[in-house]
Amino acid sequence: MPGNRNSGVLALGGIAVAALLAIVGHLGVDGLDPVSLTVSDYAVSDSGGIIHVAMLLLAAASAVLIPALRQLGHRGRVAEGMLAVWAGGLLVSGLVPTNPPGTEMGTAAYVHRYASVVAFVALPIAGWLLAARLPTDARVRLGLRALTLASLLLAAAMVWSAYPGDRAFYGLIERALILTEVALLTLIAAYSSSWSISWRAASLMEPERLG
């Protein structure tokens, strides 16, 4: 379907630009340690505000994919919802900044934190559901599952670092998680049109099988 194919292309373009902006935002910040400090810590620095723009653009790129999943009918409904939650979490994280490093967390910082947590959990769920329920290439299903499991393991590592681990390598783990989830989103965007086409074909063939 041309509309879904265009959605995938737009999403891929948005993901690429968001990644570039995030890199530029990191390069413009001096004196912060990426191993221990989060991307959000960089975003509230004097030169890192462009990272918030990257978050908003990534949210928009994700939202573009939602209509493509809607075309899949009931099979994509929950995945569509999880993708919407991911996009909404990114939107809130981009609009509501955290506190600067070394300062006490306020209400905005807590909103930012938990919006990010919800987003990081929602996208792997969407990826797993797509891998389990949609007709597509076996390699794509394997890639979705692998990236989903990697995301969940890295999320668990972040929880460990945040509490018993005394924030050891917290920033590094978070960046690995972000890279993994962006790769997962990229895979969803790259194959969204082919999923829709293959699902429509399978639906059209179903009456023949029943006959």
N, C-alpha and C positions, 0 to 999 in steps of 0.2 A: 504493500500500500504506500503510495507516494508520500502521504502526510506523515506516516510513521517513519519512513526513511529520512525525510527532512528533519523530523524531530531528533533522530539519532545524530545527524550531522551537526545540527545546532548545539546539541548537548556536548558532543565531542569538542566543538570549537570553544564552548564556554569553559569546559574542564581544562583545556590547554591554556587558555588565557588566565584562568584563575591560578593554575600552577605557576605560570610565569610571574604573576603579580606577587604570589607568596614568596617566591625566590627573591624577587627584587626587594620585597619588604624586609627580608632577613639581611640582605646585603647592606641595607641602609642603616642598620643598627649596630652600634659599637658598645663594647663593655658588658654584654650579656652572654651567658653560657648556654648554648643550645642543648647541652647534655642534661642539664638540671632544670632549665626553665622551659615553660611551654610556649607553643606558638602564640597563644593568647597574651602571654607576658610580653612577647615581642610586639604584638599588635598595639599595646597601649604605650609603647615607648614613643619618643619624640619623632622617630622616623619610620615607625612600623605601621602607621595607620592604613597603609595600602593593603595590609593583610585583611582588614575588615572588609574592604572592597572585594578581595578574593573570596572571602566567605560568602558574601551576598551573591556574587556571580556564580559560585558553585551551587548555591541554593537554587538560583534561577535555572541553571543547566539541568539540575535534577528535576525541577518542576516540569520542564519541557517534556520529560520522558513519561510523565504520568498519563497523558491521553493515549500514548502508545500501548501502555499496559491495559488501559480501559477497553481497548479494542479486543482484548483476549477473553472478555467475558468473565465468568465466575472463577476461572482458573487464576486470573491475575488480580482478583479483587483485594485479597489480603496483602499481596505484594505491593499493589498500588497504594494501599493505605500506609504500609511501612515506608515506602518511598516518600510519601507525602509527609510523614512524621520526620524522616531524615531531613527533607528540604526545610520543613518548619523549624527544626532544631538549629540548622545552620543559619536560617534567617534571624532567629532570635540571638544566636551567638554573635552574628555580625553586627546587629543593631545595638546590643547591650554589652558593653565592654566589661572585662574583669577589672580587678583592682591592680595598680602597679605593684611590681615585686617588692616584698618587704613591708607592705602596708596591710592594715587590717581589712578583712573581707567585709563588704557591705552587702545590701540587698541585691544590687545590680550584679555583683560578682557571683553571688549564689545562683541567681537566675541564669547567668552565662554558663556557670559550671554544669548545672543540671540539664540545661537545654543541650549542651554538648554531649553529656552522658546519654541522654535519650536518643540523640541522633546517631551516636556511635553504635548503639545497640540495635536501632531500627534497620539500618542498611544491611547488616549481615543476615537478619531475618528475611528481608526481601530477597537477597541473593540466594539463600537456601531454598526458599519457596519456589523461586523461578527455576532453579536447577532441578527440583523434585517434580515439578508439575508441567513444565512447558516442553513441547516437542522441539528439540534442537539438536545440534551436533553433540556427540558424546564428549568431545574435547572441551566444548563450551561448558557443559554440565560439570565436568571435572574441574575446570578452572574456577567456576563459581563456588563449588564446594570447597576447594582448596583455599581460596581467598576468604571465604566465610569463616572457616576453621582458624585460619591465621589471624583474622580480625578478633575473633573471640579469645584466642590465646593471648594476644597482645593486650586486649582489654583487661583480662585477668591479671596480666603482669602489671598493668597500671594500678589496679586495685591493690596488689601486693606492695608496690612501690609507695603508694600514697599512705599506707597505714603501717604494717610491720616493717616495711623496707626503708623507712625514714627517707622517702622520696629519692632513693638511689636511681640514677639514670632515668628519672621521670620524664624529662624533656625528650630524651632519645627514644624512649619507648613510645611516647605519644606521637612523635614524628613517624616512627615505623608503622604505627596504627593508622595514621592519616594516609600515608603512602599506600598501604594495603587497601584501605577502604576506597580511596580514589581509583585505584586499579580495578576494584570490584565495580564501581560505578561506571568506569570506562568500558568494561566488558559488557555491562548491561546496555549502555548506549550503543556500542558497536553492533550488537546483535538484536536490538529491539525490533527493527524492521523485519528481519528474517524470522523471528519468533512469531510475529503477527501473521506473516505469509504462511508459514508452516501450520499454524493453528487453524487458519481459515481452510487450508487444503485438507487438513485432517477432518474438519467439521463437514466439508462437502462430501468426503468419501464415506462418512459414517453411515448414511442410508444404504449405500451399496453393500457394506459389510453386513448390515442387518438383513438385507434381502438375500 
